[in-house]
Amino acid sequence: MGSGGPATNGAHGAAGIDERRMASRPRIVSQMKAKRTPPRAHIKSAALAKAGRSKIEWAEGQMPVLLRIRSRVARAKPLNGIRLACCLHVTTETAHLMVTLKAAGARIALCASNPLSTQDDIAASLVKDFGISVYAIRGEDRATYYQHIQAVLAMGPHVTMDDGADLVSTIHKDPARFGRDILGGTEETTTGVIRLKSLDAQGKLRYPVIAVNDADTKHLFDNRYGTGQSTIDGILRATNRLIAGSVFVIAGYGWCGKGLAQRARGMGAHVIVTEVDPVKALEAVMDGFEVMRLADAAPRGDLFVTVTGCSQVLTPTHFARMKDGAIVANSGHFDVEIDLPGLRRMSRRRQRVRGEIDQYVLRNGRRINVLGEGRLINLACAEGHPPGVMDMSFANQALACEYLVRQAARLKPHVYPVPPDIDREIARLKLAALGVSMDRLTPEQQRYLSSWELGT
Ligand SMILES: NC(=O)c1ccc[n+]([C@@H]2O[C@H](COP(=O)([O-])OP(=O)(O)OC[C@H]3O[C@@H](n4cnc5c(N)ncnc54)[C@H](O)[C@@H]3O)[C@@H](O)[C@H]2O)c1
């Protein structure tokens, strides 16, 4: 695994990463003590740790639910002795999840769930300040990406924590090597859950997995408000374009698409939605958006964002009809929604015109600007979802992991939902942290709502 630039240690030789005492100690972060022996790691540079540490501390105040869970599990240690393999976007918010799971007693190895989503400073701080093994470097090539997955699985995990099911897929391709001690796993995103349900339906799933994405306190907030805001954030950081007055085409009106459509409209864009599901298309119409075929939207759009979880959504047929200067981006999990090989084939040349913008000059002379190499724009060009929303997603991850370990003997190989009481508890804790109170049903109301006889 790479040499030269990136800092490696442990299994991969090279320089050890210095341990250091924490200078300023925030409330909860300070509960984690720096490790004596540096963890195994393959990161860009340990020197970035200070910047990463500041970002982790800054996010802390926005993650009250996870912090509450952390202080409980730090005492109860429900994950004592558990080896936990994680494949997640290596971001500030993920750092808080890692620190929480370590406080619960787990031994953790973390790699990235996308080659462009790693924040190298966060990776450095996790290794240096928190003693967590991280294998992730922003911009890593395909071979390194999969080497990092294997490095994480080499720990022989009891539990896998995925965002896109890459750990599960790798284990299922070589179960004898990686899957011996597995109790179960958790999955963060829609696309991962789809892959797992497909394995389950074919009777090939080898261990229980909890679909964290499907918890209400995850997809209703993370996918909708998180993706809505952070996708716009990615587009703005990459392009510095004025959204007001632009024609903003969104492919997919699921949870992510709805959030994005709301936010784009809020910034003054004229939003066009494309869909393949008649119910979602109708919902978009009644939410006040124009809905049409993507081929018809192609000549009208200034900006196009795919957020479908499907492949080959924007294709040469569409590129050929787009205006000169059109901007295209993807916020779905994999980089298969925009047909970049097809775009390359119909282009005279390609050049990087600004940070994360590749401009393709078509043979007809028009220019198509692709953001973040067609990888999820909010992580490739911005910082992903803000901590205020990841607080709930990662509270679900932490509690689902604890539940899985506690119930392992009773769970069969299957995709399970997050237990509803966990979902409600997270909503309750978040409301309390926001200082919001709500009503309770009276006994009469409870009787009325559970009866078929009462009424006129
Ligand atoms: N960028 C992020 O940070 C982030 C966060 C959460 C989820 N995701 C990913 O975003 C994708 C969408 O997630 P979601 O939760 O909104 O899923 P969803 O299932 O709620 O919505 C997807 C929608 O896309 C539609 N669709 C499918 N194929 C289409 C096509 N060819 N053209 C037009 N519409 C099509 C479906 O009918 C559906 O309504 C997934 O890949 C998910 O993993 C990304």
The ligand as a MOL file (V3000), in Angstrom:
LIG
                    3D

  0  0  0     0  0            999 V3000
M  V30 BEGIN CTAB
M  V30 COUNTS 44 48 0 0 0
M  V30 BEGIN ATOM
M  V30 1 N -25.4390 12.5600 -1.2890 0
M  V30 2 C -25.6830 12.0380 -0.1090 0
M  V30 3 O -25.0810 12.3940 0.9030 0
M  V30 4 C -26.7370 11.0060 0.0250 0
M  V30 5 C -27.4760 10.8870 1.2190 0
M  V30 6 C -28.4900 9.9310 1.2960 0
M  V30 7 C -28.7120 9.0900 0.1990 0
M  V30 8 N -27.9290 9.2090 -0.9110 0 CHG=1
M  V30 9 C -28.1120 8.3680 -2.0950 0
M  V30 10 O -28.9920 9.0820 -2.9850 0
M  V30 11 C -29.7270 8.1370 -3.7970 0
M  V30 12 C -31.2270 8.4010 -3.6260 0
M  V30 13 O -31.5880 8.1740 -2.2590 0
M  V30 14 P -33.0970 8.4150 -1.7560 0
M  V30 15 O -33.0670 8.1240 -0.2990 0
M  V30 16 O -33.6250 9.7010 -2.2510 0 CHG=-1
M  V30 17 O -33.8300 7.1980 -2.5160 0
M  V30 18 P -35.3720 7.0640 -2.8590 0
M  V30 19 O -35.5860 5.6320 -3.1680 0
M  V30 20 O -36.2030 7.7230 -1.7970 0
M  V30 21 O -35.5440 7.9370 -4.1970 0
M  V30 22 C -34.9830 7.6320 -5.4290 0
M  V30 23 C -35.9650 8.1380 -6.4940 0
M  V30 24 O -35.3520 8.0950 -7.7760 0
M  V30 25 C -36.3130 7.6490 -8.7020 0
M  V30 26 N -35.6340 7.0900 -9.8550 0
M  V30 27 C -35.0220 5.8740 -9.9820 0
M  V30 28 N -34.4930 5.7550 -11.2030 0
M  V30 29 C -34.7500 6.9070 -11.8570 0
M  V30 30 C -34.4540 7.3730 -13.1660 0
M  V30 31 N -33.7670 6.6190 -14.0410 0
M  V30 32 N -34.8750 8.6120 -13.5210 0
M  V30 33 C -35.5770 9.3830 -12.6620 0
M  V30 34 N -35.8960 8.9900 -11.4010 0
M  V30 35 C -35.4760 7.7550 -11.0090 0
M  V30 36 C -37.1330 6.6230 -7.9340 0
M  V30 37 O -38.4050 6.4300 -8.5340 0
M  V30 38 C -37.2270 7.2720 -6.5690 0
M  V30 39 O -38.3750 8.1060 -6.4510 0
M  V30 40 C -29.2550 6.7700 -3.3150 0
M  V30 41 O -28.1880 6.3470 -4.1300 0
M  V30 42 C -28.7590 7.0340 -1.9090 0
M  V30 43 O -27.8820 6.0390 -1.4610 0
M  V30 44 C -26.9790 10.1610 -1.0340 0
M  V30 END ATOM
M  V30 BEGIN BOND
M  V30 1 1 1 2
M  V30 2 2 2 3
M  V30 3 1 2 4
M  V30 4 1 4 5
M  V30 5 2 4 44
M  V30 6 2 5 6
M  V30 7 1 6 7
M  V30 8 2 7 8
M  V30 9 1 8 9
M  V30 10 1 8 44
M  V30 11 1 9 10
M  V30 12 1 9 42
M  V30 13 1 10 11
M  V30 14 1 11 12
M  V30 15 1 11 40
M  V30 16 1 12 13
M  V30 17 1 13 14
M  V30 18 2 14 15
M  V30 19 1 14 16
M  V30 20 1 14 17
M  V30 21 1 17 18
M  V30 22 2 18 19
M  V30 23 1 18 20
M  V30 24 1 18 21
M  V30 25 1 21 22
M  V30 26 1 22 23
M  V30 27 1 23 24
M  V30 28 1 23 38
M  V30 29 1 24 25
M  V30 30 1 25 26
M  V30 31 1 25 36
M  V30 32 1 26 27
M  V30 33 1 26 35
M  V30 34 2 27 28
M  V30 35 1 28 29
M  V30 36 1 29 30
M  V30 37 2 29 35
M  V30 38 1 30 31
M  V30 39 2 30 32
M  V30 40 1 32 33
M  V30 41 2 33 34
M  V30 42 1 34 35
M  V30 43 1 36 37
M  V30 44 1 36 38
M  V30 45 1 38 39
M  V30 46 1 40 41
M  V30 47 1 40 42
M  V30 48 1 42 43
M  V30 END BOND
M  V30 END CTAB
M  END
